[in-house]
Amino acid sequence: MMDVLLALIVVVAAYLVYAILYPERF
């Protein structure tokens, strides 16, 4: 279950970084 939580955190972190780097797409 910890693996699922870790994967979710990685996905959210990647999404936040993408949103910060490319704010014009949102």
C-alpha distance matrix in Angstrom:
0.0 3.8 5.3 5.3 6.6 8.8 10.1 10.9 12.7 14.5 15.7 16.9 18.7 20.3 21.5 23.0 24.8 26.1 27.3 29.1 30.7 31.8 32.5 35.3 32.9 31.6
3.8 0.0 3.8 5.4 5.1 6.1 8.5 9.8 10.5 12.3 14.3 15.3 16.4 18.3 20.0 21.1 22.5 24.3 25.7 27.0 28.6 30.0 30.9 33.9 31.8 30.6
5.3 3.8 0.0 3.8 5.4 5.0 6.1 8.5 9.9 10.5 12.3 14.2 15.2 16.4 18.3 20.0 21.1 22.5 24.3 25.8 26.9 28.3 29.5 32.3 30.0 29.2
5.3 5.4 3.8 0.0 3.8 5.4 5.1 6.2 8.7 9.9 10.6 12.3 14.2 15.4 16.5 18.4 20.1 21.1 22.5 24.5 25.8 26.7 27.7 30.3 27.8 26.8
6.6 5.1 5.4 3.8 0.0 3.8 5.4 5.1 6.3 8.7 9.9 10.6 12.3 14.3 15.4 16.5 18.4 20.0 21.0 22.6 24.4 25.6 26.2 29.1 27.0 25.6
8.8 6.1 5.0 5.4 3.8 0.0 3.8 5.4 5.1 6.3 8.7 10.0 10.5 12.3 14.3 15.4 16.6 18.4 20.0 21.2 22.6 24.1 25.2 28.2 26.3 25.3
10.1 8.5 6.1 5.1 5.4 3.8 0.0 3.8 5.4 5.1 6.2 8.7 9.9 10.6 12.4 14.3 15.4 16.5 18.4 20.1 21.1 22.3 23.6 26.3 24.0 23.3
10.9 9.8 8.5 6.2 5.1 5.4 3.8 0.0 3.8 5.4 5.1 6.2 8.5 9.9 10.6 12.3 14.3 15.3 16.5 18.4 20.0 20.9 21.6 24.4 22.1 20.9
12.7 10.5 9.9 8.7 6.3 5.1 5.4 3.8 0.0 3.8 5.5 5.2 6.0 8.5 9.8 10.5 12.2 14.1 15.2 16.5 18.3 19.7 20.4 23.6 21.8 20.6
14.5 12.3 10.5 9.9 8.7 6.3 5.1 5.4 3.8 0.0 3.8 5.5 5.1 6.1 8.6 9.9 10.6 12.2 14.2 15.4 16.4 18.0 19.4 22.4 20.6 20.0
15.7 14.3 12.3 10.6 9.9 8.7 6.2 5.1 5.5 3.8 0.0 3.8 5.5 5.1 6.2 8.7 10.0 10.5 12.2 14.3 15.4 16.2 17.4 20.0 17.8 17.2
16.9 15.3 14.2 12.3 10.6 10.0 8.7 6.2 5.2 5.5 3.8 0.0 3.8 5.5 5.0 6.2 8.7 9.8 10.4 12.3 14.3 15.1 15.6 18.6 16.7 15.5
18.7 16.4 15.2 14.2 12.3 10.5 9.9 8.5 6.0 5.1 5.5 3.8 0.0 3.8 5.4 5.1 6.2 8.6 9.8 10.7 12.3 14.1 15.0 18.3 17.0 16.2
20.3 18.3 16.4 15.4 14.3 12.3 10.6 9.9 8.5 6.1 5.1 5.5 3.8 0.0 3.8 5.5 5.2 6.1 8.6 9.9 10.5 12.0 13.6 16.5 14.9 14.9
21.5 20.0 18.3 16.5 15.4 14.3 12.4 10.6 9.8 8.6 6.2 5.0 5.4 3.8 0.0 3.8 5.5 5.0 6.1 8.6 9.9 10.3 11.2 14.0 12.1 11.5
23.0 21.1 20.0 18.4 16.5 15.4 14.3 12.3 10.5 9.9 8.7 6.2 5.1 5.5 3.8 0.0 3.8 5.4 5.0 6.2 8.6 9.9 10.1 13.5 12.6 11.5
24.8 22.5 21.1 20.1 18.4 16.6 15.4 14.3 12.2 10.6 10.0 8.7 6.2 5.2 5.5 3.8 0.0 3.8 5.4 5.1 6.1 8.5 9.9 13.2 12.7 12.7
26.1 24.3 22.5 21.1 20.0 18.4 16.5 15.3 14.1 12.2 10.5 9.8 8.6 6.1 5.0 5.4 3.8 0.0 3.8 5.4 5.2 5.8 7.9 10.6 9.5 10.2
27.3 25.7 24.3 22.5 21.0 20.0 18.4 16.5 15.2 14.2 12.2 10.4 9.8 8.6 6.1 5.0 5.4 3.8 0.0 3.8 5.6 5.3 5.3 8.5 7.8 7.3
29.1 27.0 25.8 24.5 22.6 21.2 20.1 18.4 16.5 15.4 14.3 12.3 10.7 9.9 8.6 6.2 5.1 5.4 3.8 0.0 3.8 5.6 5.6 9.3 10.1 9.9
30.7 28.6 26.9 25.8 24.4 22.6 21.1 20.0 18.3 16.4 15.4 14.3 12.3 10.5 9.9 8.6 6.1 5.2 5.6 3.8 0.0 3.8 6.1 8.9 9.7 10.9
31.8 30.0 28.3 26.7 25.6 24.1 22.3 20.9 19.7 18.0 16.2 15.1 14.1 12.0 10.3 9.9 8.5 5.8 5.3 5.6 3.8 0.0 3.8 5.5 6.0 7.9
32.5 30.9 29.5 27.7 26.2 25.2 23.6 21.6 20.4 19.4 17.4 15.6 15.0 13.6 11.2 10.1 9.9 7.9 5.3 5.6 6.1 3.8 0.0 3.8 5.4 5.7
35.3 33.9 32.3 30.3 29.1 28.2 26.3 24.4 23.6 22.4 20.0 18.6 18.3 16.5 14.0 13.5 13.2 10.6 8.5 9.3 8.9 5.5 3.8 0.0 3.8 5.5
32.9 31.8 30.0 27.8 27.0 26.3 24.0 22.1 21.8 20.6 17.8 16.7 17.0 14.9 12.1 12.6 12.7 9.5 7.8 10.1 9.7 6.0 5.4 3.8 0.0 3.8
31.6 30.6 29.2 26.8 25.6 25.3 23.3 20.9 20.6 20.0 17.2 15.5 16.2 14.9 11.5 11.5 12.7 10.2 7.3 9.9 10.9 7.9 5.7 5.5 3.8 0.0
